[in-house]
Amino acid sequence: MAEFGSDRGGPTVQRMLVGAKLRRLRTDLGLTREQAADHIRASAWKIHRLENGQVGFKDRDLRDLLDLYQVEDPQEVADTLAMAREANHPGWWQHYGDVLPAWFRAYVDLESAASLIRTYEGQFVPGLLQTDDYIRAVVQGAHLERSGEEVGRRVRLRMARQTLLTREQPPRLWAVVDEAALRRPVGGREVMRGQLERLIDATKLANVTLQVLPFAAGAHPAMVGSFSILRFPDQELPDVVYLEHLTSASYLSKTEEVDRYLHVMESICVRAAPPDRTAELLGRILDEL
Amino acid sequence: MNELNTDVPQSARVYDYWLGGKDNFPADRAMAEAIAQQVPSIRAQVRAQRAFMGRAVRFLVAEAGVRQFLDIGTGIPSAGNVHEVAQELAPESRVVYVDNDPIVLTHSRALLSSTPGGQLAFILADLRQPESILDDPAVARTLDLGQPVGLVLVGIMHHLRDDDDPQGILATLLDALAPGSYLVLTQSTPDFDPEAMRGLAEVSERGGIPNVPRSFADTERFFSGLELVEPGLVPLPDWRPDLGPAQEGGQSYAYGGIARKR
């Protein structure tokens, strides 16, 4: 099973991990959801939701299921129970609950558990690489918050999220950024200058890969909008596609949907300038600002 | 070749699926599963091949003193890529990776990084045009062809038909390398389970990926004019098991060997 230290992902993914394990154990024995459900006096729908990590686990249900699935090693039982309990604990982002809508919470949670974050950004600099001035300009520009205090908290939240990239065993960020996002002077020239310099610095990080998708690439399959694909260390977890909307977000993990987005991601990575040219391209955009 | 096509199976992505990766598409998975029907041990075989490559590179660095590599048919990055094995022992090692799948190129460029003292380069090219590999400026920029090079051809020779002139391709590549260079080569074979390998080849060909298992004698011919190092050309798990982690059991349907250019 994957590591699951408290800084390695909040509840959502922990549940996904426990759920994925339960699904594997059940199908290995050729049991139906109905049979599993009967054993814990629940519905097949409940089993479905447990296996998808959509609901929390009760100790007793979990013990009964592990028993049914012939998991006899006491260490494995204890580990699984511990993992499920951890899944019921809040993540660090709880502190920012009032400025963080639930749909974004789940994202922060997943993002912190990912081993690889691939993202395409058409309009913005990727969130994990934004400077605080840039974030402030985006938040104010979007009129998302009224009070200065709320803006401040949102900025701090974004910054807290960025510590992900410098923690121990950080995930890898592989971002493709449209030239448009780099040329739009968000917050004015000075702010954008600082932001571009930050991006140039980021290209030196061992776990960050940045590719610029130049205007010269013409029409491309990702023009419809920004998206991210998260991959997790546990092979049993599916890749998750994240799409952010104004008031909500979508999480796609069905194979057919992930395949489509992965295809688009691969296509734009092939079209974008290779990563070893990024610093030079950013420097040129900076000069022309 | 620069265009990405995920509607047809592609060798690197089929391997990725067997190795447990997620950088593959429905056509790749369908072929991988169809082949697994013919050769149920295919995943173990692919891992055995990967393990052989690790031992081979370890041998070249630790015992033969090789510090530069030309790896053709890189595949989608996975654990134990050539430079990782080499640079762990000799951080100054330099590696040129070559593959004909644009996804391999972008993933390698994005995800593989060298030690500070070493160097990596990535080339989109096809083994069937060896000149296009040798003429790529990245080769001259990264490798000193006056010094020995480890030419790594693992899991790729079976994609060459006899019509592609594999002997000629090997000759072209080896001619460009200095004396003291080494050839690392694997080749799938029908010698142990002819029926399974015939099935594998058929499924693969039907999906548009050439697949030519070869006999021991035909494989040995790839090394003609070179000095095979101990233990010679053998089933993959039998090649210097002392250099790597314990092998999984089972049969191997591929030969592997390492030979030195005089």
Boltz contact constraints between the chains, C-beta under 6 A:
constraints:
  - contact:
      token1: [A, 174]
      token2: [B, 110]
      max_distance: 6.0
  - contact:
      token1: [A, 206]
      token2: [B, 113]
      max_distance: 6.0
  - contact:
      token1: [A, 209]
      token2: [B, 110]
      max_distance: 6.0
  - contact:
      token1: [A, 235]
      token2: [B, 20]
      max_distance: 6.0
  - contact:
      token1: [A, 239]
      token2: [B, 22]
      max_distance: 6.0
  - contact:
      token1: [A, 259]
      token2: [B, 25]
      max_distance: 6.0
  - contact:
      token1: [A, 263]
      token2: [B, 6]
      max_distance: 6.0
  - contact:
      token1: [A, 266]
      token2: [B, 4]
      max_distance: 6.0
  - contact:
      token1: [A, 266]
      token2: [B, 103]
      max_distance: 6.0
  - contact:
      token1: [A, 267]
      token2: [B, 4]
      max_distance: 6.0
  - contact:
      token1: [A, 269]
      token2: [B, 106]
      max_distance: 6.0
  - contact:
      token1: [A, 270]
      token2: [B, 4]
      max_distance: 6.0
  - contact:
      token1: [A, 270]
      token2: [B, 102]
      max_distance: 6.0
  - contact:
      token1: [A, 270]
      token2: [B, 106]
      max_distance: 6.0
  - contact:
      token1: [A, 274]
      token2: [B, 109]
      max_distance: 6.0
  - contact:
      token1: [A, 275]
      token2: [B, 109]
      max_distance: 6.0
  - contact:
      token1: [A, 275]
      token2: [B, 110]
      max_distance: 6.0
